[in-house]
Amino acid sequence: MQRKASRVWQGSLAAGAALTFLALANLGCDMGACTLLACGVPLEVKVEHAGGWPAGAYILEVDQDGVVGSCEFSSPPACEGWQPVCNPVRGWELDLDDCIEPYTGQTLRIAFGGWGAPEPASVTVRVSLDGVEIGAETFVPTYERFRPNGPDCDPVCQRADPVTLTLQ
């Protein structure tokens, strides 16, 4: 009899462990629960230079819906200590894409929107080297709406596919 009681107890223990596992596995899985993800960057423009960035003085100018700002920097861009000098850049930010030393990607990244600024309807990017324009392009993004925290959760965000300006 004692053996039977032991098997019943073992069975109860196994069943209890299984129920506890299922209960713990389902914590936070309430279909109505929302996560706390942010919208992220609505528009990203990458600026690449075919064959690398020749040494010199660069000016990157951005016209976002008629508001113009610019950044000046020397080349080649490098992760360590690279700080472009920028003037009114409300609504966008310039940085190096995938900055891991030694920096070989040679790609600049302009992130638009967020920070309380609206998503741009039109963006023109111009780049000059030593006073000579070496590339320019206008982008008119198409935004898609999405909810990063679930179908019934705020916020409602917009994002466009990233675009690239390749300099020659």
N, C-alpha and C positions, 0 to 999 in steps of 0.2 A: 504494500500500500504506500509506503513511503516513496517508492520509486515512481509511482503514478503521480503523486502529489508533486514530485520534483519536475516531471515532464509537463504537468499542467502549469506549474510556476514558470518553467522555461518558455513555454508557449505564450503565456501571458506577458512575460518580459519581452519576447520577440515582437509580439503584437503591439505592445506599448511603445517599444523603440521605433517600430515602423510608423506608428501614428505620430509620435513626436517628430520624426524626420520629415514627414509630410507636412506637418503644421509649420515647422521651421522653414521648409522649402517654400511655402506659400506666403510667408511674411512679406508684406509690401507688394503683393501681386494683385491687389485690389484693382479691378479694371477701371475704376473711377479715379485712381490716384494719379497725380501729375508729378513729373520730375521738375527740376529747377534749372534746366538748360537755358542759356541765353541765345540770342539770334545769331551772333557771329557777324562776319563781314559780308554785307550785301553785294559788294562789287570789288573785284580785285583785278588790277592791271599789272602784268609783269612786263618789265622792260629788259630785253636781252640785247647783247651786242655780239653779233656773229664774229667769231674769232677772238673774242676778248675785248677788253676796254683799253684803247690806246691811252697813254699818259696824256694828261692835259687838264684844262679847267672846263668843267661841265656845268650847264644850267639845264635843269629839268623844269619845264613850265607846265602847269595844269590849269585848264579852263574847265571848271565844273559849273555847268548851267550859267555861264556868264561871269562867274566869280573866279578871278585868276590869282594863283599863288605860284611860287617857284622855290626851288632848292638849288643851291650851288654846292659842288663837291669836286674834289680832285680824284683822279683815277690813278691806279686801279682801286676800286672799292675793296676794303678789307674788313673782316669782322672786328678786329681789335682796334678800337679808337676811331672808327669811322663815324663821323658826325656831320652830316650835311647841314649847311646853314640855310634855314628855310624862313620865308616870310609868309604872311597870312595863308595858312593852310587849313582853315576851318573846313571840317568835313572830310579831310583825307590825311593820310600819314604815310611817310616814305621809310622803308627799311630794306635790309638785305634779305633775300629769300633763302631759306635753308642755310643759315650762317654757321658753318662748322669749319674751323681752321684745319688745314689750309683752305681758304675760300677759293674754290675753282668754278663754282656755278655761275658767277658773274651775272646774276639776275637781281634786279631791283624789284621791289614789290610796293605797289601803291594800293593801300586799303582805303576804300571809300565807305561812307555811311557810318552808322553807329555814333557814339559820343554825342547823341542828341541832334545830329545833322541828318537831313533827309537823304534818301537814296537819290543819286543824280540821274537825271533824264538823259543827259549828254555829257560826255567827257572828251576833251581834246588834250593829248599829251604831246609836247614838243621837246626835243632834246637837241642841244647845241654843244659843240666841242670847240673851244677856243674861238667863240663868236660865230661859228658856222653851223647852221642847222643840219643835223645828220639824220633826223627822223621825226615824223609827226604822223599822228593818226587820230581820227575821231571815232569814238565808240558810242553807240546808242544801245544800252543794255535792255534786254527783255527780262523782267523779273517774274519769278514764280513764288507764290505764297506757300508757306508751310508752317506747321506747328511743331517745334522741336520737342515739346513736352507731352505730346499726345493729341489725338483728334479733337478733344473737347477742352483742351488746356491752353491758357495764355502763355506766352505771347503769340500773336500771329506775326510771322516774319516774312521778309522778302529776300530773295537772292537771285543773282544772275550768274551765268557761267563765267568763269574767269577768262580774260582775254590777254593777248600778248602783242606788244610792239617790239618788233625785231629791227634793230639798227644795223646798218651796213658799214 
